[in-house]
Amino acid sequence: MGNKSFYTVPFVWNKTLWVTTFVMFIFWIGFSVWNLWNIFNYDNDTSALIALIVFNMTMLPTILICEGLAPQRLEIGEKQLVILRRYKSVVIYADEVLSVEELPKNALRGAVRTAGVGGLFGYFGSYYKAGIGSFKLYATSFDNLFLVKLVNGKKIVFSCSEPEKMSHFKA
């Protein structure tokens, strides 16, 4: 048997992420049902119909975009790391990497989200943290975080549920 060319590691959700995503879905369903109830129980209630349409025209694309951009799996190989997402995967080539370091627990405490998502299907987008600077985050947990510094100055932080597999990436 030969060595595997890459390892696939799932992005495992933490409890906060499960709760946040669940609460958003319950809110979406609850608000929609409440508006439907108003539409069928009150004559000429156009405000409930408008609220239902506008709310669902906002929520549906939000859910689809967040789910599509959320990190799903991490592929770790010798020459590249791939953060697999439904819409656009992120590929990090070993020859573009300056360094890879495992971040200590709570390393992102106090980080500021400058653009992105903070709890619906994951934590991803652009963030800023003093000591790290600006970085792209792809995580579903704040345990086992890795910081990748690229030759071009960009920084990427991601979670890895099986950190021992990161030793297979030869940066």
N, C-alpha and C positions, 0 to 999 in steps of 0.2 A: 504494500500500500504506500502510495506517495503522500507527501504533505499536502494539506489543503492549500489552495491558492488564496483563499480569503475565508474569514469567519463572519457569520451573520449574527448580530446581537440585537434583540428587540429593545425598543425604547419602552421601559416599564413605567407606568403612571404611578405617581405618589398619591396618597389619600386626598390631599388638597386639590389635586387636578381632577380626580374622580368627582369630588363634591362640587367643585366649581362647574364642571361640565354638566353634571346631573341637575344642579339648581338652574342653570340656564335653560335646559330643556324643559324642566317643570314650569318655569316662568313663561316660556314660549307657549307651551300647551295650555296652561292655565289662563293666560291673557286671551288667547284665541278662543277657548271654550267660553269664557265669560262674555266676550263680544258676540259670539254666536248665540248665546243664551239671550242677550239683550236684543239682538236682531229678531229672533223668533218670538219673543214675549212682549215686545213693545211695537206698536204700529208706527211706521214711518221714522224709525230710528236710524237715520242716515249717518249720524256721527259714529255709531258703533260699527257700521259697515266700512266707513272710511278708515277708522282706527284699525280694524281687522286687516284691511288691504294694505295700508301703509306699513303696519307693524310686520306683517308677513313678507312684504316686499323688501324689508330691511333685514329681517332675521334669516330668511332662506339664503340669500347670497353670503351673509356673514358666516353662517354655519358651513356652507359649501367651501368658501375660501379658507376658513380656519382649518377645516378637516383636511383639505387638500395640501396646505402648506405645513401642516404639523409633521414633525419627525416621526417616522414609522419604524425604521430599522437602520442599524449601522452596519456597514460592511467594512471589515478591517482586513486589509491585505498588506503585503510588504511594500508595494509601490503607491498605494492610494487608500484613502478613507472616503467612503461614500455615505452621506446622510441621505437615506432614501425617503422621499416624500412622494405623495401621489402626483402632484403637479410638476414640481421642479426639484430634482435631487441636487445636492451640493457635493461636488467632488473636490477633494483635497489631495493633490499629488505630492508624493514624498520629496521630490526635487524642488518644490516650492516652499517647503517648510523650513523655518529657521529653528524652531524648538517646539517641543511638546512637553507640557508639565501637568501633573495632576494637582488640582486645586484643593486646598484644605476645606474641611467642612465649614459651612457658613461663609464661604469666600465671596458669595454674591449678595450677602446681606447688605442692604442699602443701595443696591444697584438701581439705576433709574432707566425705565423703558422709554426710549426716545421715539420708537416706532415699532409696532408689532403687537403681539398677543401675550397676555400674562395670565393664562389659566383656562382658556377654552381649547381643548384638545392638546394643549402643551404650552410651553413658554418658548417663544421664538420671535426673532426680529432683531432690531438694533437696540442696544443697551449701552449704558455708561456706568462705570464704577471707578472711583478714585483708586489709583494704584494699578489698575488694568488699562484704563482709558476706554475708548469706544470699541465695541466688539459686537459680533453677531452671535446670538444665542440660539441653540437648538437643543431643547431639553424637555423631559417629562418628569424630572425629579431633580432635586438639588443635591443628591448624593452622587459621588463618583464623577465629579466634573473634571474635564480636561480643557486646558487652554492651549490652543495651537497658534503660534505666531508665524506668520508667513513672511517671506522675503520682501514682499511688496509693502509691508507695514500693517497689513490687515490682521485682525485677531478674531478667532472663532472659538467659542466655548460650547461644549456639548456634554451631555450626560452619557454614561456608558454603564449599563446594568451589570456587565461582566468585565470589570476593569483589568483583570489578568490577561484578557485577550488583546489589550492594547500593546503588549510587548511584541506582537507580530508585525506591527507597523514600524518600518525602518526609515525613520526620518533623518 
